[in-house]
Amino acid sequence: MKQSSNTSMPTAVVFAYHSVGVRSIKTLLARGVEVKLVVSHEDSANETIWFESVAAVCAEYNIPRITPNDPNTTEIIAQIAALKPDFLFSFYYRHMLSSEILSIAKRGAYNLHGSLLPKYRGRVPVNWAVLHGETETGATLHEMTIKPDAGAILAQTSVPILPDDTAFEVFGKLTVAAEQTLWKALPAIIAGNAAKIVNDVSQGSYFGGRKPEDGRIDWNQTAQQVYNLHRAVAPPYPGAFTDVNGERFIIEKARLMNYSTTKLPANLPLGISVVDNVTFGVCGDGKAIRILALQHQGHTLDQHALAKFFSRC
């Protein structure tokens, strides 16, 4: 499918990756924006690719695509400047953009961020929001500045975080919210009369990226804290894990204990125990999570295997 060559269309260079990148590129096209170039990333062999492909969208719509290791080099800046785009957009692109790149856009540079700014500026905002037990998050379209996620806000759309939602489930909601936010904001942006709200970063928070090691469970924490960690990093993310006798176990699925239907046996130690074919994760507040699926060496363990490692029958 080929884009229209109508020269009156507003033009953009787009920095994009992930499902939000895919949906946002399609939204720009649907709103009549000509995408002259997409700057993206190559998929990493060390990352589980569970999200939609920007490369596939570019191929479908005949959009040129490049994947530089550093978008801020003289060569890339010159390539983008030569296109004379009206707008720059960033949709889940993972590199910061220099002032030289941002200044190229004649009519503005805008980013979609996965939180209700100014809260959760920075990296992996959905995971951080779930980890901290938030009940709501959303998508924010804002002007890009050198300081991350600090530019004026143009539009926001909120989504709920339900008590048992994992970050993966919340990200699905967020992808839809991002599309809605961009769709509603684009007419005013193109017309040049978009209203702007000050993004008061002093009222918000900034968080960095997370590493797989950050998924290590501290059983001294409360059951709610351990459960939030599980939800924040549950597969397809690397998962919350614990090491027992040199063996690593990753929680695939869990729930907070429902004490009206399941009784927690007395005197269980902190950590994982299996009693009567029920797997418990006992926490520092004396409460527990019920582990419904546990992974070891890439395989989900059945009850027999669980009992072998953890049984107190």
C-alpha positions as CSV (number, residue, x, y, z in Angstrom):
1,M,0.0,0.0,0.0
2,K,1.5,3.3,-1.1
3,Q,1.0,6.7,0.6
4,S,-0.5,9.5,-1.3
5,S,2.0,12.0,-2.9
6,N,-0.3,15.0,-2.2
7,T,2.2,17.7,-1.5
8,S,-0.3,19.7,0.6
9,M,-0.3,17.0,3.3
10,P,1.6,17.8,6.5
11,T,4.8,15.8,6.7
12,A,6.5,14.1,9.5
13,V,9.6,12.1,10.5
14,V,8.6,9.5,13.1
15,F,10.8,7.8,15.7
16,A,8.9,4.6,16.6
17,Y,9.0,1.1,18.1
18,H,6.7,-1.3,19.8
19,S,2.9,-1.6,19.5
20,V,2.4,2.1,20.3
21,G,4.7,2.9,17.4
22,V,2.6,0.7,15.1
23,R,-0.8,2.1,16.1
24,S,0.5,5.7,16.1
25,I,2.0,5.5,12.6
26,K,-1.3,4.2,11.3
27,T,-3.1,7.0,13.1
28,L,-0.9,9.6,11.5
29,L,-1.6,8.2,8.1
30,A,-5.4,8.1,8.8
31,R,-5.3,11.7,9.8
32,G,-3.6,12.7,6.5
33,V,0.0,13.1,7.7
34,E,2.6,12.0,5.2
35,V,5.3,10.0,7.0
36,K,8.5,10.6,5.1
37,L,10.8,8.5,7.3
38,V,10.6,6.2,10.3
39,V,13.6,5.9,12.6
40,S,13.3,2.7,14.6
41,H,15.3,-0.2,16.3
42,E,16.3,-3.6,15.2
43,D,14.7,-6.3,17.3
44,S,17.1,-7.7,19.9
45,A,17.8,-11.4,20.1
46,N,17.9,-11.0,23.9
47,E,14.4,-9.6,24.2
48,T,11.1,-11.4,23.9
49,I,9.3,-9.8,21.0
50,W,5.7,-9.9,22.0
51,F,4.7,-6.6,20.5
52,E,3.7,-5.5,17.0
53,S,6.3,-4.8,14.3
54,V,7.1,-1.2,13.1
55,A,9.2,-2.8,10.4
56,A,6.2,-4.7,9.0
57,V,4.1,-1.5,9.0
58,C,6.7,0.4,7.1
59,A,7.0,-2.4,4.5
60,E,3.2,-2.4,4.1
61,Y,2.9,1.3,3.6
62,N,6.2,1.8,1.6
63,I,7.7,4.1,4.3
64,P,11.5,4.4,4.3
65,R,12.9,3.0,7.6
66,I,16.3,3.3,9.2
67,T,17.7,1.8,12.4
68,P,20.8,3.7,13.5
69,N,22.5,2.8,16.8
70,D,22.6,6.5,17.5
71,P,20.1,8.9,15.9
72,N,22.0,12.0,16.9
73,T,25.0,11.6,14.5
74,T,25.8,14.3,12.0
75,E,24.8,12.0,9.1
76,I,21.4,11.1,10.6
77,I,20.6,14.7,11.5
78,A,21.5,15.8,7.9
79,Q,19.3,13.0,6.5
80,I,16.3,14.1,8.5
81,A,16.9,17.8,7.9
82,A,16.9,17.2,4.1
83,L,13.3,16.0,4.3
84,K,12.2,19.3,5.8
85,P,9.4,17.7,7.9
86,D,6.7,19.8,9.4
87,F,6.6,17.6,12.5
88,L,8.6,15.1,14.5
89,F,6.9,12.4,16.5
90,S,8.3,9.9,18.9
91,F,6.3,6.8,19.8
92,Y,8.1,4.5,22.2
93,Y,11.4,5.1,20.6
94,R,14.2,4.3,23.1
95,H,16.8,6.9,22.5
96,M,16.8,10.5,23.6
97,L,16.8,13.0,20.7
98,S,19.3,15.9,20.6
99,S,18.3,19.6,20.4
100,E,19.7,19.6,16.8
101,I,17.1,17.0,15.8
102,L,14.2,18.6,17.7
103,S,14.9,21.9,16.1
104,I,14.4,20.5,12.6
105,A,10.6,20.2,12.9
106,K,9.1,23.4,11.6
107,R,5.8,22.9,13.4
108,G,6.7,21.0,16.5
109,A,8.1,17.8,17.9
110,Y,5.8,15.6,20.0
111,N,6.1,12.4,22.1
112,L,3.6,9.9,23.4
113,H,4.5,8.7,26.9
114,G,2.9,5.8,28.7
115,S,1.8,7.6,31.9
116,L,-0.3,10.4,33.1
117,L,2.5,13.0,33.2
118,P,4.0,14.4,35.3
119,K,3.8,11.1,37.1
120,Y,6.2,8.3,36.0
121,R,8.5,10.2,33.7
122,G,11.3,8.2,32.3
123,R,11.6,4.5,31.3
124,V,9.1,1.6,31.5
125,P,6.3,3.7,33.1
126,V,3.7,1.0,33.0
127,N,5.8,-1.5,34.9
128,W,6.6,1.1,37.5
129,A,3.0,2.1,37.9
130,V,1.9,-1.5,38.5
131,L,4.8,-2.1,40.9
132,H,3.7,0.9,43.0
133,G,0.1,-0.3,43.2
134,E,-1.4,2.5,41.1
135,T,-5.1,2.1,40.2
136,E,-4.8,4.3,37.1
137,T,-2.4,5.2,34.4
138,G,-2.6,6.5,30.8
139,A,-1.1,8.0,27.7
140,T,0.2,11.6,27.4
141,L,1.0,13.5,24.2
142,H,3.5,16.2,25.0
143,E,6.0,18.5,23.4
144,M,9.5,17.1,23.3
145,T,12.3,18.9,25.1
146,I,15.8,18.0,26.0
147,K,14.7,17.0,29.5
148,P,12.8,13.7,29.2
149,D,9.0,13.8,29.3
150,A,9.0,17.5,30.5
151,G,7.4,19.4,27.6
152,A,3.9,20.9,27.7
153,I,1.0,18.5,27.6
154,L,-1.4,18.5,24.7
155,A,-3.7,15.6,25.6
156,Q,-4.1,12.7,28.0
157,T,-6.3,9.5,28.1
158,S,-6.5,7.5,31.3
159,V,-7.0,3.7,31.8
160,P,-7.7,1.7,34.9
161,I,-5.2,-0.7,36.5
162,L,-7.4,-3.5,38.0
163,P,-6.2,-5.3,41.1
164,D,-5.0,-8.4,39.3
165,D,-3.8,-6.7,36.0
166,T,-0.3,-7.5,34.9
167,A,1.9,-4.9,33.2
168,F,1.3,-6.8,29.9
169,E,-2.5,-6.4,30.3
170,V,-2.1,-2.7,31.2
171,F,0.1,-2.2,28.2
172,G,-2.7,-3.5,26.0
173,K,-5.0,-0.8,27.4
174,L,-2.4,1.8,27.1
175,T,-1.8,1.1,23.4
176,V,-5.5,1.8,22.7
177,A,-5.3,4.9,24.9
178,A,-2.3,6.2,23.0
179,E,-4.1,5.8,19.7
180,Q,-7.1,7.6,21.0
181,T,-5.0,10.4,22.5
182,L,-3.2,11.0,19.2
183,W,-6.3,10.7,17.1
184,K,-8.1,13.4,19.1
185,A,-5.1,15.8,19.3
186,L,-4.0,15.7,15.7
187,P,-6.5,18.0,14.1
188,A,-5.6,20.9,16.4
189,I,-1.9,20.1,16.1
190,I,-2.1,20.2,12.3
191,A,-4.3,23.4,12.4
192,G,-1.7,25.0,14.7
193,N,-4.1,25.8,17.5
194,A,-3.5,23.0,20.0
195,A,-4.1,24.0,23.6
196,K,-1.2,23.3,26.0
197,I,-1.0,22.5,29.7
198,V,2.1,23.2,31.7
199,N,3.8,19.9,32.7
200,D,4.9,20.7,36.3
201,V,7.6,18.1,36.7
202,S,8.0,19.1,40.4
203,Q,4.6,17.5,41.0
204,G,5.6,14.2,39.4
205,S,8.3,11.5,39.5
206,Y,11.1,10.1,37.4
207,F,12.1,6.5,37.1
208,G,14.9,4.7,35.2
209,G,14.9,1.5,33.3
210,R,14.5,-1.9,35.0
211,K,16.8,-4.9,34.7
212,P,15.9,-8.6,35.0
213,E,17.7,-8.7,38.4
214,D,15.1,-6.2,39.7
215,G,12.6,-9.0,39.6
216,R,14.2,-10.8,42.5
217,I,11.6,-11.3,45.3
218,D,12.2,-10.1,48.8
219,W,10.0,-12.4,50.9
220,N,10.4,-10.0,53.8
221,Q,8.1,-7.5,52.0
222,T,4.3,-7.6,52.4
223,A,2.2,-10.0,50.3
224,Q,0.8,-7.0,48.4
225,Q,4.3,-5.7,47.6
226,V,5.4,-9.1,46.3
227,Y,2.2,-9.5,44.3
228,N,2.7,-6.1,42.8
229,L,6.3,-7.1,41.8
230,H,4.9,-10.2,40.1
231,R,2.3,-8.2,38.2
232,A,4.8,-5.6,37.1
233,V,7.2,-8.1,35.6
234,A,5.1,-11.2,34.8
235,P,5.7,-12.9,31.4
236,P,6.3,-11.9,28.7
237,Y,8.6,-9.7,30.8
238,P,11.4,-11.6,32.6
239,G,9.3,-12.4,35.7
240,A,9.6,-12.2,39.5
241,F,11.9,-14.9,40.7
242,T,13.4,-16.5,43.8
243,D,16.4,-18.8,44.2
244,V,16.1,-22.0,46.3
245,N,19.1,-24.2,46.8
246,G,20.8,-22.7,43.8
247,E,17.8,-23.3,41.6
248,R,15.9,-20.3,40.0
249,F,12.1,-20.3,40.0
250,I,10.0,-17.7,38.1
251,I,6.4,-17.0,39.0
252,E,4.3,-17.2,35.9
253,K,0.9,-16.6,37.5
254,A,-0.2,-15.8,41.1
255,R,-3.0,-14.3,43.1
256,L,-3.2,-12.7,46.5
257,M,-4.5,-15.3,49.0
258,N,-8.3,-15.4,49.3
259,Y,-8.7,-16.4,52.9
260,S,-12.4,-17.0,52.5
261,T,-11.7,-20.0,50.2
262,T,-8.1,-21.1,51.1
263,K,-6.6,-21.4,54.6
264,L,-2.9,-20.6,55.0
265,P,-1.3,-23.4,57.0
266,A,0.4,-22.4,60.2
267,N,4.1,-21.9,60.8
268,L,5.2,-21.9,57.1
269,P,8.6,-20.2,56.6
270,L,9.1,-17.2,54.4
271,G,9.2,-18.1,50.7
272,I,7.7,-20.9,48.7
273,S,6.0,-24.0,50.3
274,V,3.7,-26.6,48.8
275,V,1.0,-28.0,51.1
276,D,-1.7,-30.4,49.9
277,N,-1.0,-29.5,46.3
278,V,-1.3,-25.8,47.0
279,T,1.7,-23.6,46.4
280,F,2.1,-20.6,48.8
281,G,4.5,-17.7,48.7
282,V,4.7,-16.6,52.4
283,C,5.6,-13.0,53.0
284,G,6.9,-10.8,55.8
285,D,3.5,-9.6,57.0
286,G,2.4,-13.1,57.6
287,K,0.2,-13.1,54.5
288,A,0.8,-15.0,51.3
289,I,0.3,-15.1,47.6
290,R,-1.0,-18.3,46.0
291,I,1.2,-19.4,43.2
292,L,-0.7,-20.9,40.3
293,A,2.1,-21.4,37.8
294,L,5.8,-21.6,38.5
295,Q,8.6,-21.9,36.0
296,H,11.9,-23.7,36.3
297,Q,14.6,-23.9,33.6
298,G,12.1,-22.7,31.0
299,H,9.4,-25.2,31.9
300,T,6.2,-24.8,33.9
301,L,6.3,-27.2,36.8
302,D,3.4,-29.6,37.6
303,Q,2.4,-30.4,41.2
304,H,4.6,-33.4,41.4
305,A,7.7,-31.4,40.5
306,L,6.7,-28.6,42.8
307,A,6.3,-31.1,45.7
308,K,9.7,-32.5,45.0
309,F,11.3,-29.1,45.7
310,F,9.0,-27.5,48.2
311,S,6.7,-30.1,49.8
312,R,5.7,-30.0,53.4
313,C,3.0,-32.6,53.1
